Amino acid sequence: MKFFQSAQMPYSVISGLMLLLTVWGCGSSDTKTRSKSDTTSAGAASAETESAATSKKQIVLFYGNSLTAGYGVEPSQAFPALVGQKIDSAGFNYQVVNAGLSGETTAGGKSRISWVMRQPVVVFVLELGGNDGLRGLPLAATRQNLQAIMDTVRRKSPQATIVLAGMQIPPNMGTTYTKEFRELFKELADKNKAILIPFLLEGVGGVAKLNQPDGIHPTPAGHKIVASTVWKILEPVLSSKS
């Protein structure tokens, strides 16, 4: 994932981020490193979905990796929960379900999507692919997995709006790979008539005070900015469905 703001960032900062990102991309799938919020959010996703259905609120499902799960922060401080607060403040009759799982790749997301989608959703926010890019996995496989996830969502909830979170990675995998990785999100959004968040970590990536000591995962303040970025895209969608 691209955790720096622009191509003008000093080379020393980019190099440090590349090193941290490589470590995270290789080790984040270790369940021993997951935060309490990671394991809780993913394990409770189905139960929360069923609870939301019984309350007759339509479901907004966030499906992603440690960014969505809220690694290192309280569940209430992660951006999906903050978006949920914005939904409530706006008076919309929706319930947010956080199905984020730390270390998740697109292949992992593909394998569990049918289980998560046991109840219909009105909006599906897809935030996966970053770990694929950090590990240099074949982009063809990433593209196929993301497409398969969206196909399952369409099959399970034909009327759902899919929102795809765009991600970027640092150039350590080469300029061609980096460019194609960045562009595949827009390509998939266009192909599937999904709504694109151009860059989920806009204004947060590479800003030390907005990230935890690992330089990767947002602090509570960083999550607030991410929530605002998501809300700018999501609010018109929910308004049109209300």
N, C-alpha and C positions, 0 to 999 in steps of 0.2 A: 504494500500500500504506500502511496505517496504521503509522507508525513511532513513534508516541507512545503512552504508556501509558493515558491516560484523558482524559476531557473536562475534568479539572481542571488540565491542563497550562497554564502561563502563555501568554498570547497571543503574546508575543515569541518563545517557543520554537517554537510552532506555525507562526508566520509564517516563521521561518528554515527549518524543515523543509519547508514548502510550496515555498519557493524551490528548495531543493536537490533535492527530489523532482521538480519540474518539469524541471529541467536533466537529471536522470538519466533520466526517462521519455522525453525527447526524444533523448538522445544515447547511451544505453546500448547501442543496437543497432550502433553503430560498431565494427567488428571491431578497429580499431586500439586501442581502449580495453580490450579483453578481457584478463583476466589469463591467465597460463599455464594455470591450473587450468581456466578456462572452456573454452578450445579443446581441451584434452586430454580432459576428461571427456566432452564431447559426441562428439568424433571417435572416441573409443575405445569408445563405448557398445555398439555391435554386437559388436565383438571380445570385449569383456568378457562379454557375454551368452553368446556361443558358448563361451567358456572356462568360464563357470559351468555350462553345460549338460554339458560333458564331465566336469566334476568331480562331477556328480550332485548338486550342491547346488541347492536350489530358489532362485529368484531373487526378490529384493525390489528393485523398480525405482523409483528416484526420478526424476521427470520434471518439470523446472521451468526457472526462469530463473536469474539470477545468484545468487540466494540459495542455490539448490540446487547450482549449479556451484562455489560457494565463491569468488566474486570477491574478489581482494585477499588471499587466504590460500592456504596450501599445500593441495593436494587432501586430504591426510591430516587437515587441521584443519577441513574443512567438515563440516557436521552429518551428511550421509549417511555419511561415513566413520566418524564418531564413533558413529553408530547401529550401523554394522557391527561396531565394537569391542564394543559392548554385546551384540550378537547372539552374537559369539564367546564372550564372558565367560559368557553364559547357557547356553552349550553347545548352541545351536540350529544345525541344519544348513542354514543359509541363506547366500547370498552377495548382498551389496549391489552394485548397478550404478547409477552416477551418470550420468544422461542429462540433466543440467542444461546450459542454454545461455544465456549472458548476453544480455540484451536481448530474450529470447523473449516473444512475445505469444501469445494463445490461437490466433490464426490460424496463426502459425508452428508452434505445437505440433501443431495439427491436420494441417498439411501433412507433418510428418515422423513422425507416430506409427506409421504402418504399417511404415516402415523400421526403427524402433527395436524394434517388437514382432515381430521375426522369430523369436524364441524365446519359449516360454510363460513366464509369471511367476506367482508365487503371491500376491504383494502388489504393488500398483501405487500409489505415493504421488504424487498429482497436485498440483503447486504452480505454478499458472499463473493469470494474471488480473490480477496487480498492475500490470504495464505497461499493460494495457488501461485500467485505472482512472486511472492517472497521466496518460494521454494523452486522457482523456475520450471514449474510443471508445464507440459505442452498446452499451448493456448487453445488448440483444437479441442482438447478434452475439457478445458474450463468452459469453453463456449457450449459444448454439447451438454455438459452437466447443468449449466444455468438454463439452457433451453428446456431440458427435461424437467427441471423444477417448475418452470413457468407453465409447461404443458400440463403438469399434474394439477397445478392451481386452476388452470382453465377448465380442466375436466371435473374437478371437485367443486369449484365455485365459478361457474361460467360468467356470472355477472360481476365478478370481482375486478377492481382496478388494481393493476400491478404497478408498483413504484420501485424502480431499480436504482439502487445507490451506486453511483460511479465511484471507482477507486483508481488510484495511481500508485506506481512504485518508483523507487529511486533507480538510477540508470546502471546499477551494478550488473544487471542481466544483459546489458547491451542496449544500444539505442533502438534497434529494430524491435526487439522484444518489448521494451518499455512503451514504445509508441503503439504497437499493436494491442498491448494489454489495455492501455488507456482507451483506445478506440472501440474495443469490443463491446463495452457497455452501451455506448450510443448505438452501435449497430444492432444489438439485441433489443434495445428499447424501441428503435424504429421498426424492426421486423415484427415485434410482438404488440405494437401499439401501446407500449408501456410508457409511463411517465418517468423521466430521468432526473435524478438528483446529480448534477454534473460532477461534484466532488463532495463526498460526505464530510470530510474533515476540513473544509474551507475555513480559513481563519484560525484553525487550531493546530494543524500539522506543523511541526517545527518551531512552535512557540513554547519555550521552556516552561513558563509559568502556567501554561494551560495543560501541561502533561505531567504525568507521574514521574518519579525518578528514573524509570526505564526509558523515558523520552519517547514513549510509544503510545501508551494508553492515556486518554484524557483524564484530567482531574474533574471534580464536580463542576468547577467553573468552565472547563472545556466542554463538558457534556451539555452545559446550558447553551453554549454557542452552537453545538451540533444540533440540539433540539430546535433552535431557532431556524437553522438552515433547513431542517426537515419540515418544520411547520410552514415555511414559506411555500413549499411545494404541496404539502398535504392539506392545508386549510381550504384552498379552493376546491379540491377534490371532495372533501367531506361536505362542504357547503352545497355542492351540486347534487349530492346524494341525499341531503336532508329534506 
